[in-house]
Amino acid sequence: MSSSSYRLPWPWLRSEIVRCAVILLLLWTPALAGPARGQAGSVSYPDLSQLQPDTVVAVVNGNPINFATIVYAHQQLPGSYRDLPLEQIMPQVMQLVIEQRLLAEEAARNGMQQSVRYQAALQFEADRLLQEMYIATAVTDQLDDEALEIAYSVYVTQLPTEDRARARQILISPANNDETEVRRALMQAQQVIGELQAGADFALLARQLSDHGPIAAQGGDLGYFGKGQSSFGERFDAAVFAMFAGTRTPEPITTRYGFHVVEVIDRQQMKPPLDDIRGSLRAQLENQKIAMTLDELRNNAEIDTIIEIDPGMSGN
C-alpha cells in the first residue's frame, strides 16, 4: 500500500497522533521554551506550591486560564512527560493550554460546539471526570493503612500457606561480558565460598565484597520471599528452594547478574505478608466498593433503555 493512499481509519486516532506530536514539539523545541507566541518579554513563574487552583495564570482574548487547568493539562501528558515536575516544564504546558484555547475558540466561532458529536463527547468526558473524582474521594481515599490491615486480617485466612525462604547472598558481578572478566568473577565467588567454609563471617564478607548495592550494606539479607518472587530468576529460586535452612550453596549460582553465593537462613510455611499483596488487595477492595455503590445506585435509579441490543449480535 502506498503512503499516498493510506488513511488512518479512526478520526480519534488521527487527533490523538496530532495531539502527541504537538506535545512533543512543545517539549523538545528550544525556541518554544520561552514566552507564548503573541506575548512580549519574559514570563516569571512563582513558587507553584503557593498557587491556588483558581489563580489566573493567563488570559486569552479576555478569557482566563486558571492554575487548575495547567495542573490538569500536565496530568494528561503522555508517558514520561507526565512524570516530569510541573516546575520544569511550566512554560511548555502553559503554551500547550494557550494554543489549545486559541484553537477551541476558533472552533467555537465556526459553530462546532453546537454539533451532536461535540455535545456527546462533552457529556461523556464530564461524566468520566466526575466518576474519577467520586471514586478517588469516596473509595480510594477511604482505604487507608488501617482499613487495609483490617481487610488483610480477614482475607489472609482464606489464603493457602506457601513455602518461603529467608536467605542472604554475596553477589559477584563481572564488570563486562569479556571471558577473562567473567572467569575472574567466578573465581572470586568460589574463593568466597572457601573463606566461608573456613569460618569467615558471611555478613562481613557481604558488606565488603557483594555487588548488590544497599542489600550488601545489610549483610546481604534478602528477607523472606516465595518461589518465583525473587528478582534473580528461576535458576536462583530453584537453587534456594532446594536447600535446607542453615546451608549454603556449594558452588556459586550463575544468573545474568553474575555469581551468587547464597546461605538459606530459614524456611517456613507462611501466609503472604500484607506488603506482598497490598496492591492487589487494595484493587480488590476498590472494585468491591465500586460494585456495591453501583448496585445501590441502580436500585434507586430510573433507567429506560430505548434501544434493545441483542447480546448475541456481532460487532461487525
Secondary structure, 3 states (H helix, E strand, C coil): CCCCCCCCCCHHHHHHHHHHHHHHHHHHCHHHCCCCCCCCCCCCCCCHHHCCCCCEEEEECCEEEEHHHHHHHHHCCCHHHHHCCHHHHHHHHHHHHHHHHHHHHHHHHCCHHHCHHHHHHHHHHHHHHHHHHHHHHHCHHHCCHHHHHHHHHHHHHHCCCEEEEEEEEEEECCCCCCHHHHHHHHHHHHHHHHHHHCCCCHHHHHHHHCCCHHHHHCCCEEEEEECCCCCCCHHHHHHHCCCCCCCECCCCEEECCEEEEEEEEEEEEECCCHHHHHHHHHHHHHHHHHHHHHHHHHHCCCCCCCCCCCCCCCCC
